[in-house]
Amino acid sequence: MASEPRPSDTTPMISVAYDATESPSAVTAKEALKLGHDVTLSFSGDALIVKDKAIAKRERSKFCGVPVGAAKSELPIPFYNVLWAEVTESALLIDYATVSKSHARPRKLKYPLDGVTLEDAAAWIEELLKRAYGTSQRRKRAKVLVNPLAGPGGADKIWEHTVKPLFEAARMTLDVSRTEFHGEAIAICEKLDLDAYDVVIPCSGDGLPYEVFNGLGKRPDGRRALRQLAVAHIPCGSGNGLSCNINGTYKPGPAALAIIKGVRTPLDLMSVTQGDQRMLSFLSQSFGIVAECDLGTENLRWMGAARFDIGVVQRIFTKRTWPCEVSVKTVISDKDEIKAHYRKETNSADFHIRREGDAASSSSPNADSVSSENEAGEGLPPLKYGSVNDKLPADWETTTLDDLGNFYCGNMGYMAPNANFFAAALPNDGLMDLVINDGTISAMKYVDLMTSIESGHFFNNPLISYRKIVAYRLTPKQKTGYLSIDGEAVPFEPYQVEIHQGLGTVLSKRGRYEIPGPMGWDRLGSGVVEGKSNGTP
C-alpha cells in the first residue's frame, strides 16, 4: 500500500535572494574569494562552493569508516546549511551543518586571510549571510524551554547534544529553562520580557507549545505578546504535530536548522471556553477514539508514537461509541467546495509570501482584525460567539450524535508524522477543519478508515464527514471519558471553540506551512512530499 506523504526528514536546499538558474561556472569576481593558491570560495546557484582538496577529501562518503569513491575537488554547501560566517583580523570562519535524513551536525571551516584584505573578506561574508538567511532573522534571541519528561524521555540529551551545538554555531542568544512540573511554562511565558527575546522554543512534545501559547495569551498585553514573540518547536515527544507543520520534520536536528532559518509566519489560534475558563488551542481538539487513544494510553508513554497505534487497535474491536450533542457554525460543508476553497487559497498570489499582519486583509468570513497597534497591546480578542455558558447563536446547526466514533477539529494538516487528518487544512485561512465519523461501522471498515489516513485517501473516504467551520460547541452525553485540547486532558464537560485568524506567530521553515494537500484529487501544497523545497519563502 502506498504511504501517505508525511513531513520529510530531508532538509531542502532552498534558494534565497539569488538567481537559482546561475550556471556553476558563471561566478563573478565579486562572488569569488581566493585565499592563497589552494582555496577558492564562490557562490553558485543555491550553494557555497568550497574548492579545497583537503576539505573535499575529508567530506568523502565512507563505508564502514573507509572512504569510497574519488575525492572531489569541490565541496558544495547549500546556503540553507550555512549557519554563520565572520572574519577576524587574520582569518575567515564559516560554520555550516552537514545534513542527512535524520540528522544535522555543525561543522567549521577556517582559512587565513592569505592575499585578501579585511574589507574584501568582510564584504564577501555579508553577501554570503544574505544568501544564507534571506528574510530570516540572523542570530535570533531565544527563550528555550526543555521538558525532560516529554514523550519517551531524552529531551535533555537531545537539547545538549543535537540542538544546542547548532544554535551556538548560528550565534543565537540562548536563555534555557528546564521545566519541572505541568503548567510551569505558562507561568514563565506570562512573565517574559517581550523585548528580550525573538522566539520561544519548547523542546518537548506538543504539550509545552500549548503552555507557551496559553502563557502568552494570559498576559494583559496578550495580543502583543502572541504577535511579537514567535513560537518554534524542537520535537522531543510522541506526536510532535507542531514541528511537522512548521519545520516539515519530526527529527530534532533538521528541526533546529529550520528554526535557525525560520521565517515569522502568522498562525490561527482557537479559543476554548469551558466552565469559567478560556484556553488557547493551536493544533486540535478531539473527543472519541482519538482522544481515548491519546490520553488513555499515558501508561504506554515509554513506547513513543507507537502507543497511539496500540490504543486504536484496542478500541476498534470494542465498537464503543461516544454519544454527544454538537452545535456548529459551518462555512463550507460540501467536499467539492472545500477543494475549490483549498485550490483558491493555495493558488493565490500571496499564498507563498503571506506574512505577519496580513491576516486582517484575508477574505475569510471569520477574519479578525488583530493588526492595529492599539489592539496589539490588549489582551485576547473578544469572543465573537460568546462562551460555552451563553445561549447558542440562532444560525448554528445542532445535532445529537448517539453513535459517534470520532470527533476531531483543528487547523493544521499534520497531527503527527503519519497522521494527516485534515487534508484541506490551511493554518491561517481563518477556518477550522472538522472531521466526524460514525462508531458503529464494522471493525474492518474502521481499519480501512484509519489506514486511509496514511494511504492519502482519508479526505475522500465516504465514512467521514469533513467540513470547514468557524465555531462549535460539544456536550458529552456520558459521565466520564476524555477530552483532548492539543493533546492535553481537560475536564469532561461541555466546551465551545472559535477561531481567531492570525492571532499567533510561529517560525516556519519557508514562511508557510507544510500542508499535505487533499490526496486523491491533487497535490497542491504538498511541497515536502519528496523532501524538496518549493522555492524561496
C-alpha positions in Angstrom: 0.0 0.0 0.0 1.3 3.4 -0.9 2.4 5.5 2.0 0.8 8.9 2.7 3.1 11.9 2.2 4.5 13.0 5.5 6.8 15.8 6.6 10.2 15.0 5.2 13.3 14.5 7.2 15.4 15.7 4.3 16.4 19.3 4.7 15.8 21.3 1.5 18.4 23.3 -0.4 16.4 26.5 -0.7 17.1 29.4 -2.9 17.1 32.8 -1.1 17.9 36.2 -2.7 19.9 34.9 -5.6 19.5 33.6 -9.2 18.9 29.9 -8.9 19.4 29.5 -12.6 23.0 30.6 -12.5 25.5 28.2 -14.1 28.1 26.7 -11.8 30.8 28.3 -14.0 29.1 31.7 -14.1 30.8 33.1 -10.9 31.6 36.8 -10.9 34.7 38.2 -9.3 32.6 39.8 -6.5 31.2 36.3 -5.7 34.6 34.5 -5.5 37.2 34.8 -2.8 40.6 33.3 -3.5 42.6 32.5 -0.4 46.2 31.8 -1.3 46.9 29.3 -4.0 44.9 26.4 -2.8 41.4 27.7 -1.7 38.6 29.4 -3.5 35.2 30.2 -2.1 32.4 31.1 -4.6 28.7 31.2 -5.0 26.8 29.1 -7.5 23.1 28.5 -7.7 21.9 27.6 -4.2 25.2 26.8 -2.7 28.6 28.0 -1.4 31.3 26.2 -3.4 34.5 25.4 -1.5 37.4 24.5 -3.7 39.8 22.9 -1.3 41.0 19.4 -1.9 41.8 18.8 1.7 38.3 19.6 2.9 36.7 17.7 0.0 38.7 14.7 0.8 37.6 14.9 4.4 34.0 15.0 3.4 34.2 11.9 1.1 31.5 9.3 1.5 32.5 6.5 3.7 31.5 2.8 4.1 32.4 1.2 7.4 34.8 4.0 8.0 36.6 3.6 4.7 36.4 6.4 2.1 34.7 5.3 -1.1 34.9 7.0 -4.5 37.3 9.6 -5.8 37.8 12.8 -3.8 36.1 15.7 -5.4 37.9 19.0 -5.9 34.8 20.9 -4.7 32.7 20.9 -1.6 29.2 22.3 -2.2 27.5 23.7 1.0 23.8 24.7 0.4 23.1 28.2 1.6 20.4 26.8 3.8 23.1 24.8 5.6 25.3 27.9 6.3 24.9 28.7 9.9 27.3 31.7 10.3 30.3 33.4 8.9 32.7 36.0 10.2 36.1 37.5 9.7 38.8 38.3 12.2 42.0 40.2 11.6 43.7 37.1 10.4 41.2 34.5 9.4 37.8 33.8 7.8 35.4 31.5 9.7 32.4 29.6 8.3 30.0 27.5 10.4 27.7 25.1 8.5 25.7 22.0 9.0 26.1 18.6 7.4 22.6 17.2 6.9 21.3 13.6 6.5 17.8 12.2 6.5 17.6 12.3 10.3 20.5 14.5 11.5 22.1 17.9 11.2 25.5 18.5 12.7 27.6 21.6 12.9 31.0 21.8 11.1 33.5 24.6 10.8 35.9 26.0 8.1 38.7 28.3 9.0 41.1 29.9 6.5 43.9 32.5 6.9 43.3 35.8 5.0 46.1 34.9 2.6 46.2 37.7 0.0 42.7 39.1 0.8 42.1 42.4 2.5 40.0 42.6 5.7 37.5 44.8 3.8 37.0 42.5 0.9 36.6 39.5 3.2 34.0 41.3 5.3 32.1 42.3 2.2 32.1 38.7 0.9 31.0 37.4 4.3 28.0 39.8 4.3 27.0 38.6 0.8 27.2 35.0 2.0 25.0 35.7 5.0 22.4 37.5 2.8 22.2 34.4 0.7 22.2 32.1 3.6 19.4 33.9 5.6 17.3 35.8 3.1 14.4 37.3 5.0 15.1 35.2 8.1 16.4 37.0 11.2 20.1 36.3 12.0 21.3 35.5 15.5 17.9 35.0 17.0 17.4 35.6 20.7 15.7 32.5 22.1 14.0 31.6 25.3 14.4 27.8 25.3 12.1 25.6 27.4 13.2 21.9 27.9 10.8 19.4 29.2 12.9 16.4 30.4 9.8 14.2 30.7 8.5 14.8 27.2 7.4 11.7 25.3 9.6 8.7 26.0 12.1 11.0 27.7 15.5 12.1 26.5 14.8 15.8 25.8 17.8 16.9 27.9 20.1 14.8 25.8 18.5 16.0 22.5 19.0 19.6 23.6 22.6 19.3 24.8 24.0 17.0 22.1 21.8 17.8 19.0 20.2 21.2 19.2 22.3 23.4 21.3 25.5 22.9 19.2 23.6 24.0 16.1 22.1 27.1 17.8 25.5 28.1 19.2 27.1 27.7 15.8 24.5 30.0 14.4 25.4 32.5 17.1 21.9 32.5 18.7 21.5 34.0 22.1 20.1 31.3 24.4 18.3 31.5 27.8 17.5 28.0 28.8 15.0 26.8 31.5 14.1 23.2 32.3 10.5 22.7 33.3 9.9 20.7 36.5 6.1 20.5 36.6 3.0 20.7 34.5 2.0 24.3 33.8 5.3 25.8 34.6 5.8 27.1 31.0 2.6 29.0 31.3 3.9 30.9 34.3 7.3 31.5 32.6 5.7 33.0 29.5 3.3 35.2 31.5 6.4 37.0 32.9 8.7 37.1 29.9 10.3 40.3 28.9 8.9 40.6 25.3 11.7 42.9 24.2 14.5 40.5 25.4 13.6 37.6 23.0 12.6 37.0 19.4 11.4 33.4 19.8 10.3 30.9 22.4 11.5 27.4 21.7 9.9 24.4 23.5 11.9 21.2 23.4 9.1 18.7 24.0 6.0 17.2 22.5 3.0 19.3 21.8 2.3 19.9 25.4 4.8 22.6 26.0 3.9 24.7 22.9 0.3 24.5 24.3 1.6 26.0 27.6 3.6 28.7 25.7 0.7 29.9 23.7 -1.5 30.0 26.8 1.1 31.7 28.9 1.5 34.5 26.3 -2.3 34.7 25.9 -2.9 35.2 29.6 -0.8 38.4 29.7 -2.6 41.8 29.9 -0.8 42.5 26.6 -1.7 39.1 25.2 -2.2 40.1 21.6 1.1 42.0 21.5 2.9 39.0 23.1 1.4 36.5 20.6 2.4 38.7 17.7 5.8 39.8 18.9 7.2 36.5 20.2 7.3 33.8 17.6 6.9 30.2 18.8 9.0 27.4 17.4 9.3 23.7 18.3 12.1 21.1 18.8 10.3 17.7 18.6 11.0 15.6 21.6 7.7 14.0 22.3 5.3 11.3 20.9 3.2 13.3 18.4 5.3 16.4 17.6 2.5 17.8 15.4 3.7 21.5 15.6 7.1 20.6 14.3 5.7 18.6 11.4 3.6 21.6 10.3 6.2 24.4 10.7 9.5 22.6 10.3 8.5 19.9 7.9 10.2 17.2 10.1 9.8 15.3 13.3 13.6 15.0 13.8 15.3 17.3 16.2 18.4 18.2 14.2 16.6 19.2 10.9 14.0 21.0 13.1 16.8 23.0 14.7 18.1 24.0 11.3 14.6 25.0 10.2 14.3 27.3 13.3 17.7 28.9 12.6 16.5 29.7 9.1 12.8 30.1 10.2 10.6 32.9 8.9 7.9 34.6 11.0 4.5 33.3 9.9 1.0 34.1 11.3 -1.0 31.2 12.9 -4.7 31.0 13.5 -5.4 30.2 17.2 -8.6 28.9 18.7 -10.3 30.0 21.9 -11.7 27.1 24.0 -14.1 28.1 26.8 -15.1 25.6 29.4 -16.8 26.4 32.7 -15.4 29.9 33.5 -12.0 29.1 31.8 -10.7 30.3 28.5 -7.8 28.4 26.9 -5.9 28.8 23.6 -5.6 25.8 21.2 -3.1 25.8 18.4 -3.5 22.3 17.0 -6.7 20.3 17.6 -9.5 19.3 19.9 -10.7 15.7 20.0 -13.4 13.5 21.5 -14.0 9.8 20.9 -11.5 7.3 19.7 -8.6 9.7 19.0 -8.8 11.3 22.4 -9.1 7.9 24.0 -6.0 6.6 22.2 -4.0 9.7 23.1 -5.0 10.4 26.8 -6.0 6.8 27.6 -2.5 5.4 26.8 -0.4 7.6 29.1 0.8 4.4 30.8 2.4 3.5 27.5 4.3 6.8 27.0 7.6 4.9 27.1 6.6 3.5 23.7 6.6 6.9 22.0 4.3 7.3 19.0 3.6 3.6 18.9 1.2 3.9 21.8 -1.4 5.6 19.6 -1.5 2.6 17.3 -1.8 0.2 20.2 -4.7 2.4 21.5 -6.5 2.4 18.2 -6.3 -1.4 17.8 -7.5 -2.0 21.3 -10.6 0.2 20.8 -11.6 -0.6 17.3 -12.9 -4.1 18.1 -14.9 -3.0 21.1 -17.3 -1.0 18.8 -17.6 1.6 21.5 -19.3 4.9 20.8 -19.2 8.3 22.4 -22.6 10.0 22.4 -22.7 13.8 22.4 -24.6 16.9 21.2 -22.7 19.1 18.7 -23.6 22.6 17.6 -21.7 24.0 14.7 -21.3 27.3 12.7 -20.4 25.8 9.3 -18.9 27.8 6.4 -18.3 25.0 3.9 -19.8 21.5 4.1 -19.5 20.2 0.6 -16.3 18.4 -0.2 -16.1 19.8 -3.7 -16.5 23.3 -2.4 -13.8 22.6 0.2 -11.5 21.5 -2.7 -12.3 24.7 -4.6 -11.5 26.8 -1.4 -8.2 25.0 -1.0 -7.2 25.4 -4.6 -8.1 29.1 -4.5 -6.1 29.7 -1.3 -3.0 27.8 -2.4 -3.0 29.3 -5.9 -3.5 32.9 -4.6 -0.7 35.4 -5.4 0.1 35.9 -1.7 0.0 32.3 -0.5 3.8 31.8 -0.5 4.5 35.3 0.8 1.8 35.9 3.4 3.4 37.5 6.4 2.5 38.6 9.8 -0.1 41.4 9.8 -1.7 40.2 6.6 -4.4 38.1 8.3 -6.8 41.0 8.6 -6.8 41.5 4.8 -8.0 37.9 4.2 -11.3 37.3 2.5 -12.1 34.6 5.2 -15.6 35.0 6.6 -14.1 34.9 10.1 -11.1 37.2 9.6 -10.2 39.1 12.9 -8.5 42.4 12.7 -5.6 42.0 15.0 -3.1 44.2 13.2 -3.7 47.6 14.7 -1.2 48.9 17.2 -3.9 49.7 19.8 -5.4 46.2 19.7 -1.9 44.6 19.8 -1.4 46.0 23.3 -4.5 44.5 24.7 -5.5 41.1 26.0 -7.1 38.3 23.9 -9.7 39.4 21.3 -13.3 39.3 22.5 -15.3 36.2 21.8 -17.4 36.7 18.7 -19.8 33.8 19.6 -19.7 34.1 23.3 -18.7 31.3 25.7 -20.0 27.8 26.5 -22.2 29.4 29.1 -24.0 31.6 26.7 -27.1 30.9 24.6 -26.3 29.3 21.3 -26.5 31.6 18.3 -29.6 31.0 16.2 -27.8 30.2 13.0 -25.8 27.3 14.5 -26.8 23.8 13.5 -27.3 21.4 16.4 -27.1 17.6 16.0 -27.4 14.7 18.5 -24.8 12.0 17.8 -25.6 8.9 19.8 -23.2 6.7 17.8 -20.2 9.0 17.4 -16.9 7.2 16.8 -14.6 10.2 16.5 -14.9 14.0 16.7 -11.7 15.8 15.6 -11.3 19.5 14.9 -8.2 21.5 14.2 -6.4 24.0 11.9 -3.2 22.2 10.8 -2.7 19.4 8.4 -0.4 17.1 10.4 -1.4 15.9 13.8 1.7 13.6 13.9 4.2 12.4 11.3 1.9 9.9 9.8 -1.5 11.4 10.8 -2.9 13.7 8.2 -6.5 14.1 9.5 -7.0 17.5 7.9 -6.0 17.1 4.3 -7.5 20.5 3.3 -6.2 22.4 6.3 -4.8 25.9 5.8 -3.4 27.1 9.2 -4.1 30.8 8.5 -7.3 30.9 6.5 -9.5 31.7 9.5 -11.2 28.3 9.3 -11.1 25.1 11.3 -11.4 21.7 9.8 -13.9 19.3 11.4 -13.9 15.5 10.9 -16.7 13.3 12.3 -17.3 9.6 11.8 -19.8 7.0 13.0 -18.7 4.5 15.6 -21.0 1.6 14.7 -19.1 0.6 11.5 -17.5 -2.8 11.4 -14.0 -3.4 12.6 -12.8 -3.9 9.1 -14.3 -0.6 7.9 -12.7 1.1 10.9 -9.3 -0.4 9.9 -9.9 0.8 6.4 -10.8 4.3 7.7 -7.7 4.6 9.8 -5.3 3.2 7.2 -6.7 5.7 4.6 -5.0 8.4 6.7 -1.6 7.0 5.8 -2.6 6.0 2.3 -3.7 9.5 1.4 -7.4 8.8 0.8 -8.9 10.0 4.1 -10.4 13.1 2.7 -12.4 11.3 0.1 -13.4 8.4 2.4 -17.2 8.3 2.4 -17.1 7.1 6.1 -16.2 10.6 7.3 -17.9 14.0 7.4 -15.5 16.8 6.5 -16.4 20.5 6.8 -14.9 23.9 7.3 -16.2 25.8 10.3 -15.5 28.9 12.5 -17.0 27.8 15.8 -18.7 24.9 17.6 -19.9 23.6 20.9 -19.7 20.0 22.1 -21.7 18.5 25.0 -20.8 14.9 26.1 -23.8 12.7 26.9 -21.9 10.3 29.2 -20.5 10.9 32.6 -16.8 10.0 32.1 -14.3 10.0 29.3 -11.6 12.0 27.7 -11.5 15.4 26.1 -8.2 16.5 24.5 -7.0 20.0 23.7 -3.7 19.9 21.8 -3.1 16.5 23.4 -3.8 17.9 26.9 -6.6 16.5 29.1 -9.3 18.9 30.1 -12.4 18.3 32.3 -15.0 16.0 30.8 -17.7 18.7 30.4 -19.2 20.9 27.6 -16.8 23.2 25.8 -17.0 25.8 23.0 -14.4 26.8 20.4 -14.0 29.6 18.0 -11.1 30.6 15.7 -9.0 33.9 15.6 -7.3 34.4 12.3 -3.6 35.3 12.5 -3.6 35.8 16.3 -0.4 33.8 16.9 3.1 33.8 15.3 5.4 30.9 14.6 8.7 30.4 12.9 8.2 28.3 9.8 10.8 26.8 7.5 9.7 28.6 4.4 7.3 31.3 5.6 4.3 29.0 5.2 3.1 25.7 6.5 3.9 22.2 5.3 0.4 21.4 4.2 0.0 17.9 2.9 -2.8 18.6 0.4 -6.0 16.6 0.0 -4.6 13.5 -1.6 -6.6 11.6 -4.2 -7.5 14.7 -6.1 -4.4 16.9 -6.2 -1.0 17.5 -4.6 -1.3 21.3 -4.2 0.7 22.5 -1.3 2.5 19.2 -0.8 5.9 20.7 -1.0 7.5 18.3 1.4 6.3 15.1 -0.2 9.7 14.3 -1.7 11.7 16.4 0.6 12.2 19.2 -1.9 11.7 22.9 -1.5 9.1 24.8 -3.4 11.4 27.7 -3.6 12.1 31.0 -1.9 9.8 31.9 1.1 
